[in-house]
Amino acid sequence: MKKLRRLLFRLLLLALLAIAAIFTYNTLTFSSKQIKIDPVEPVMIEDEAVERLASTIRIPTLSFEDHVDTSAFRLLDTFLWQSYPLVDSILEKEMVNGFSYILKWPGQNAKLTPFLLMGHMDVVGIENEGNDWSMPPFGGTIKEGYLWGRGALDDKLAVCGILEAVESLLAVDYSPQRTVYLAFGHDEEVGGEHGAKAIANIFKQRNIEFEFIVDEGGLVVENALPGCKPPVALIGLSEKGYVTIDLTANVESGGHSSMPGHDSAINLLSEAIVKLRDQPSPAKIDGPVKAMFDYIGPEMNLFNKILFANLRWTKNLVIGQMSKSPTTNATLRTTVTPTILNSGFKDNVIPAQAKAQVNCRILPGESVETTLQYIRSVVDDRIEVSLGENSQASEPPPISDMSTFGYSILQTTARQVFHEAIVAPFLVVATTDARHYVEVSDNIYRFLPVKVTRPQIGGIHGKDEKIAVEEYKQTIRFYRQLVLNACK
């Protein structure tokens, strides 16, 4: 027995030593994937550029499901082309559905495939009339080094940043080798049906394809992950799909509230919602998320470097930690969350029906159908699961390749302008206009080139949306350098 115990102990020790050796080898060979490149000398950006962005924020171009605020968008139209006269006079401009734009900057070499820079001019509304904001949401206030207001990050920053960059290049008589297209939509916040989707259809009808496309998405984030000191420039390779699903609970009769039964419609529906919360869809570390760890991991402290270098063994630990944060949890799995509940008509009548809408953000590699199957597998058989009425289902778009000219140009430009930042691939958990363009380019990247803190991200669709003045100037420099790099 003692000999057997000694043998087992030795075998266990050898196994531990072997695992330690594997961990050590994997960690030592988990080397940096950052390209070595010198920063570019920053060009001078005048304060007037910041004031022009502030002026667009003062025009409340709100999105509505059923109509367009024509007066606001016409005012913005007038302001933009008065503010960027060289863009207006030199680039070929086409209006789409009254409020969106295509602009073409012809290149000298027709053999080079064009590329496309995107943004959207509409913004989401304000809760509580902005009474809980530190600054007026449509004031375009510049104070203490920040520009405040709706659209400062999402997404007038990109529209004005691109226009500033192009205007500055036109001012020095720059002429690109490669044709550059700009596309600005007016209804991204309500699905992009009449803006980006219509523009993409025009490109498709004209057989125009793009070497690469850049839209909003990832940011340059400070303190992006625990254990990572440098800021991280996150380039989105894809985004999650989107669908709203109806859950309906029916019982034969409701009855009087003084004599409640056990299985009321509301009880059944409530139990279904709790089950979906407590039994989330399976977490995965693959695709853009796995690639993100491959690029960020080597730059982290030793503990985290060991974790990400050995995901084969540490995967469950990493998933457990990431699942605790809503931000990181959303990158790991298809999420399902209730957003609308309806039931009852009188306080003393138990309703026979209860309905909920659950909004789902679908992981690449999964689909609307697999999401329906997952929900049906979790909830009670008495719950009817169906696509929501008028649901704008959107499957996850393809994952763009990293070994392309477009990604290389973005990576190079990010390192030149945000030199201290790590560049890493990323999965965008929200939806963007970029999803409408999958038929005109295989290489679509989602990156809004501005450095922010994690609290600032909460201002997107939330309160106190703001951008540091100096960081907006870096945004302009990025787009300017991107054009120069792509058009050599």
Secondary structure, DSSP 8 states (H G I E B T S, - for coil): -HHHHHHHHHHHHHHHHHHHHHHHHHHHT-----------------HHHHHHHHHHHTS--B--SS---HHHHHHHHHHHHHH-HHHHHHSEEEEETTTEEEEEE--S-TTS--EEEEEE--B---GGGGTT-SS-TTS--EETTEEESTTTTTTHHHHHHHHHHHHHHHHTT---SS-EEEEEES-GGGT-TTTHHHHHHHHHHTT---S-EEEEEEEEETT-STT--S-EEEEEEEE-EEEEEEEEEE-S---BTTS--SS-HHHHHHHHHHHHHHS-------HHHHHHHHHHGGGS-HHHHHHHHTHHHHHHHHHHHHTTSHHHHTTTS-EEEEEEEEE-SSTTB--SEEEEEEEEEE-TT--HHHHHHHHHHHS-TTEEEEE-TT---B-------SSSHHHHHHHHHHHHHSTTSEEEEEEE-S--GGGGGTTT-S-EEEEEEEEE-HHHHTTTTSSS-EEEHHHHHHHHHHHHHHHHHHT-
